[in-house]
Amino acid sequence: MFVLKYDLEIFFLIIISTAVFFAVNNHKNQLNIATPIPKFVTADTAVPTPTSSPKPYEETVSWQSSDGNEKIAMKTQYIKKTAKTYSFFVSKTGENTDTPLFYETADSETSFSIPFNTFSPDDKYLFLKEDKKGENHYLVFNSSGLPFANQEKYIDITPLFDKYTSNYILSKVTGWASDTLLIIETKNMNGSPSTSFWFDVTTQSFTPLATRF
């Protein structure tokens, strides 16, 4: 009887041990399934987040000729704090075709503007103002966008006037006196107002006037 009792105890001990073994392993398997293995991202495996640069800020201004038949538009694109791109286009009123006139990337010390009387009376020419480090330049274009006879894209009146005379300083181009004549205001070397001139676009010559305009 003692041997039988001893055998039964061993038998039950084996059954209990087997049940505990399977229970522990089953719990481990559940933990492996439920708990994801963490992935450690290193500098070699990290994927950078794509970023996009902000689009440059743009603005457009336009002006019509006095007869309303032509229009010039100036698009200013601010590339960064120290640079801007100016693009000029000419078009006929009511048409969707723009003719490129002029394009330039300038630093922060240079700016362009459209004078209110930019077109000549016959719309054949137009002029723009460039402020370059505090010095005014006036640029004359064919409104067709074509170059002049010397293949120059535009006529810069300021250096031409400086070459013409050293007695006066060009201060301002005020507008058109005729289809080919621009009116120029000047200053004496001491800065006081002086005589006016005509600038002939076709001959690129200056004529002093008796009356200041």
Summary of the structure (lengths in Angstrom):
residues: 213
radius of gyration: 41.1
end to end distance: 140.3
largest distance: 148.3
contacts: 509
relative contact order: 0.08
helix: 19%
strand: 41%
